Amino acid sequence: MTDPDEELAPSEDVAEQAPAAGVSPDAASEAEMEELTQLRELAQRVQADFENYRKRVLREQTAIVERAAEGLVEQLLPVLDSFELASANLDEAPEKVRKGVDLVRAELLGVLERAGLENIDALGAAFDPNEHEAVLHEEGDGEPVVTETMRTGYRWKGRVLRPAMVKVGRAG
């Protein structure tokens, strides 16, 4: 192997030694060029392997961060539910209390939405078992349709985090 800092052109020493060894100067030069080509190909493979490694590590780190964020959001959903329940049952409370609860609920929901949380709009939608959890059914003819939402469902970055708990009726 040649030293990477070494000059690529054959030196006079190689040309002088080649006849003594029974090898022509051109053959020594060709051997050096072949070795140089092999080293260049090796360097390119190592560089490509490193780039693939870097991309894989970045994907894995991103996935870890997203799973951690999803877990936190999932733990905050009952808090959001509690705010919705409180907001719905504050009819007799003073106006300031109702506004305060609604403000905190809206602020929490806004933070979660900016991070990637989406409401599943269920009311009036065709029943989809991937997005809706049917807890009550009304008899009738036609396609199943969501007639009431018992608990809000959410998507996290496009994936269902928690299905909406719904009452299903028949359109027709």
N, C-alpha and C positions, 0 to 999 in steps of 0.2 A: 504494500500500500504506500501511496505517496502522502507526504505531509500536505494538508490543505493550504498552508502558507507558501508552499514550494511553487516555484515558477513552472508553468505548464509546458513550456518549450523544452525540448531535450537539451541537456547541458553538454558541454564539450567533454566532460568526464565520461558520460554515457557513450558518446560517439567514439572516444578513444578506447574504452573498455570493450565495446561490442565486437570489434574484429578479433580481439584476443580470445573472447569467449566463443567465437564462431558464429556470432549473430550480427547481421548487418545493422547499421544505424537506423535504417528505415523500419526494420522489424521491431527494434526497441521502441521507436516512436509509436508504431501501431499498437504495441502492447500497452504503452502508457495511455494512449487515447482510449483503448478499450476499457482499461481500468478506470479512467476518468469518467467514461460513459456509465459504467456500472455504479460508481460512487454517486454520480448525479441522479441516477434512477433510484438508488437507495435513499438518498436525501429527499427526493420527491415523495416516495412511499412513506417515509417517516413523517414528513410534513403533513401528508394527507391523513395518516393515522392520528396524528395529534389534533388536527382540525376536527375529525370525526369524534374523537374523545371529548374535546372541548364542547362541541354541540350536544353530545349525549349528556354530559354533566350539567349543562345549562338546562336542558329539558327536564332532567331529574330534579334539579333544585326548584324549578318553576312548579313542577307537580307537587313537591313537598309543601311549598308555600301555599299553593291553592288548596291542598287537602287540609292544612292547618286553618286557613281562613274559612273554609266550608264548615269545619267543625265548630268554630266560634260562632258563625252565623246560625248554625243549627241550634246551638245552645241559647242564642238570643231570641229565637222564634217564640218560645213560651212567654218571654217578657213582652214582646210585641202583642201577643194574644191577650195578655193581662191588660195592657193599655187599651186595646180595642174593647174589651169587656168593661173596663172602668168607664171609658168614654160613652159606651152605650147605656150604662146604668147611673149616670150622674144627672138625671132629670131634675131631682130635687136639690141638687148642690148649688151653691152660689156660682154666679157667672165666672168669677175669677178662677175658681177651682176647675170648672169645665174647660176653660180656655187654657189653663196651665197643663192639664192632662193631655188635651189635644195637641198642644204645642210640643210637649216632650215626645209624644207618640209620633208626630209628624217629623220631628228632628231625627229620631232613631230610625224611622223608616227611610228617610232621605239619605242618611249615611249608608245604610245597608243597600239601598238601590244604586247609589253611586259606586259601590263596591261590586255590583253585579247581581243583586237580588231582584227578581221580578215577581209580581203578583200573577197568580193564575186566575184569569177572569173566567169564572165558571158559570155564573148565572145566565141562563138562556142558551148556553152552549150545548152541543150534542155531547152525550155522555162518552167520556174517553177513560177507560180503566187505567191508562197510564198516567193521567193527570187528576182523576177524580176517584175518591173513595166513597162509594154509595153506602149510606147508613140507613136511609129510609127510601121506600119505594111506594109509588102510587100506581094503582092498576089503571090500565087503559090500553088503547090501540095506538099504533104508530111507533116512531123511533123514540128511544130514550133520550130525554132532555133534562138538564139540570134545572130544577124549579126553585131550589133554595140552597144557599151556602151556609153550612153550619160552622165551618172553620176555614179560614183562608188558606189556600195552597200557595206554594212558592217554588220558583225555579231559581237555581243558582248557576249563572253563566250558561243558560240554555238547557240545563239538565234539571229534571224534577227533583227538588230537595225534599219537599213534603207535598203529597197530593192534597187537593181540596176535599174536605169532608162535606158531602152534599146529599140533598134529597133529590131523587130522580122520579120524574113523571113521564108520561107518554104524550108526544105531540101528535096531533091528528085530528 
